[in-house]
């Protein structure tokens, strides 16, 4: 793909909005990473991979990398080795989101599983890496059955999240429990309605998790008990990230589709099937 084709109305609009969101989102912490100081998941996790869909995987990855580095330079972040390595997960997530059935999207989670299980601690919690089979499953499933597979995967994850966190119901107030249930049902409905995008979103965020997890086990000292404790947390966070990616894609997609009425630029990809409030011709 030619980079100069980004100089189009839709390309410029997307890059401006995306860059602003990266600068804001990358500086708003969502949750702390266990095992390391001053390392956080940020709001960037909720929309980062979508660049791969609109700009294509290659240019999408480059735009994510440039936006991430520029954001960290602007915020005077320390570029230690762990911070640099943490740039990688979102790059692979953007690639996954922007492709259909390519070899890299399969090889990345497979490599992450192998590296994780090869580690002495990883061998003791090998089942943690089963999370990373999700991107593989969601890539190979036929679009015809995607809505059933994605809702099935999310339902299973929700059940596991509640079963592995028994104190959730005993320590939480009724209103908190009700909000959790409503939130989970909302995510489930969203995944069924927009199954294709939801599959990409969940696969992308777990691709990022696979890359991050493989890096984390070799760079941060954590016990098997700590990895086990992370399982319900991972489910909760990744379901939220996937929902955020799906919603942000639909909003971006609808905005760029509106610009089609004013420009004939065709470089930025627009998914006509996932446009809100589509205008009749």
N, C-alpha and C positions, 0 to 999 in steps of 0.2 A: 504493500500500500504506500502511496506517495504522501509524505507528510505535508506537502504544499497544498494538498486538497483540504486540509483542515481550515484553510483561510476561506471559509464560506460562512454565510450568516448562521446556519444551524451549528456548524462546528465551533464558531466563535462564541455563540450563546452558551453552548454546552460547556466549553472549556472555562469560560468566565464563572458560570454558576458553580461548576464542579470545583474549581480552584478556591473560590470563596468558602464553599462548604468544607473543603479539606482544611483550610486555615482555621476555621471556627471549630469544626468537629475534632481535629487532631489535638486541640488544646482544651477540650472538655472531657475530663476523665469519667468513665462509666464504672469500671471496677478495677481493683488492684490485682496484679498478677501475683500468684502465690509463689514465694521462694526467692524473690529478688526485690531490692529496694528501688523505688522511683521508676517502676515499670507498670504501666496501666493499659487496659483496654480503653479506647476512647470512642466518641460518637462516630468517628471515621469508619468503624467496623460496620455501621448500619447502612453505608451506601458506597463504600470504596470500590467493590468489584464491578459496579454497573458500567464503568468506563469501557470495560472489555466488550460489552454488547453494542454500544453506540459507535465506538471508534474502531472496532475490530480488535482481535487479541493483541497484535503487535503494538499498534499505536496506543491502545488502551493501557497496556502494561507500562509503556513509556510515560504516558500522561500521569499515571498513578505514582510512578517512581519520582518524576520531576516534582509533582505536587507535594509528595511526602517529604522529599529532601528540602524543598523550598520552605515548607512549613516549619521544619525543625531548625533550619538556619535562622529563620525569622524569629522564632521563639528562643533562640540561643540554647538549644538543647545540646547536651554533651554527646558527642559522637564517639562513645565507647564501642567496643566490639559487639556487645549485646544489643545496643540500639541499632547498629548497622545490620546485624543479622535479623532483627525484628522488622526490617523493611521487606524481607522476602515473602512472608505469608500472604500479604495483600497482593503482591505481584502475581503469585500463582493463582490466587482467588480470582483476580481480574481475567487471567488467561482462561480459567475454567468457565467463567461466566460468559466469555465471548466466543467460545468454541462449541461445536456439537459433539462429534465422536472422534476425538483426536487421541493419539498415543500418549502425549504428555499428561493429559488429564487422568489417564489410568496409571501411568508410571509413577507419578508424584506420590499419591497415597500408598501405593505398593512399596515404594522405596522407604517412605516414612515408617510403615509397619515393620519392615525388615530391620531398619536402623533401631527402632524402639525396642523390639524384642531381642536384638543382639546385645543390648545394654544389660548389665547384671541386675539392675533394679527393674528395668522394663520386662525382663523375663519373669519376674515375680508378679507383675500386674499386666501380663500380656493381653488380657481381655480389654484393657483400656484402649488399645489400638483398634479394636473392632469398630470404634466410632468412624474410623477412616475407610471402612468399607462402604460407607454411605455415599461418598462421591462416585465410587465405582458403580454401585447398584443404580444410582439415579441417572448415570450416563448411558448405561446399556439398556435400560428399560424402554420399550416402545412408547412413543407419544400417546398412542391409543390407550395405554394403561397407566399413564403417568399420574393421573388424579387419584387412582386407587392406591398406587404404590406410595406416593408422597404422603397421603393422609394416613396410610397404614404405618409408615415409618414414624411420623410425628406422634400418632396415637401411642405406639410402643414406647417412644421416648418419654412421653408424658406419664405413662404408667410407671416406668422405671424411676422417673424423677420423684414421684410421690412415694413409691415403695422404698426407695433407698434413702428417703429423708423422713422417717416416721415422726420425728419431733416437730415437723412442719405444722401438723394439725393440732398437736397438744400445746404448742407454745404460741401459735398465731391466734389473733383475734378472729371472730367470725367474719368481720368485714374484709380482713386481709385474705382469708381463705376464699371468700366469695369473689374477690377481685382476681385472684390467681386462677380460679376456675373459669371465670368469664374471659380472662385474657387467653387462656389455653384454648377455649372454644373458638374465640375470635381468630387465633392463629390457624386453627384447624379449618375453619370456614374459608379463610383467605387462601390457604393452600389448595383447597378443592376448587375454588372459583378460578384461581390463576395458577393452575397446576404446573404448566410449563415453566413459568417464571419462578414459582416457588421451588420447583425441583432444582433449577439452576442456582437459586439463592442458597438453599440448604447445602447443596453440593459444594458451592463456592466457599461458604463459611467453614465447612468441615475440611476443605482442602487447605484453607489458611490454618485451621487448627492442626491438621496433620503435619504441615511444615513447621509450625511453631512448636508442636509437641516433640518432634524429632530433635529440634534444636535445643529445646528446654531440658530434655533428659540428659544431654551431654554437657550442658553449660551451667545448670543450676542443680545443686544438691537437694534432692527430695527423697523422702522415705516412701516405701510402698503404701504405708498408711495414708500419707499425704495425697498420693495419686488416687487412692480409693475414695478419699473424701471429696476429691474434685469431680467425681462422676456426676452426681446430681447438679452440681454447679455448672458443669460443661453443658448439660442438657438445657438448663434454664437459659444460660447466656446465648447458646447457639440458636435456640428457637427464636429468641428476641432478635438476634442479629439477622437471621434469615427473613423474619417478618419485616424488619427495617429495610433490608435490601430489596425485597419484593415491592414494598410501598414506594421507595425512592425511585426504583426503575419505572414504575407505572406513572409516577408524577413527572419525571424527566421525559418519558416517552410521550405523554399527552401534551406537554409543553412544546416539544420539538415537532410533533405532528401538527400543531396549530401553525407553526411557522411554514409548513408546506403550502399554506394558503397565500403566503407572501413571497416565497422563494422557490426556485426550482432546484436548489442544491440537493443532491442526492447522496452525498458522501456519508453523512451521519446516519446510521441505520435506525429506522423507526419501525417498530413492530405494530402493524396496523391492527392486529388482533387484540392488543392490550392498550387501548386508548380510552380514556374516560371522556364521557360526553361528546362522542364522535358526532361531527356535523354531517348532515345528509348532503349528498352531492347535488 
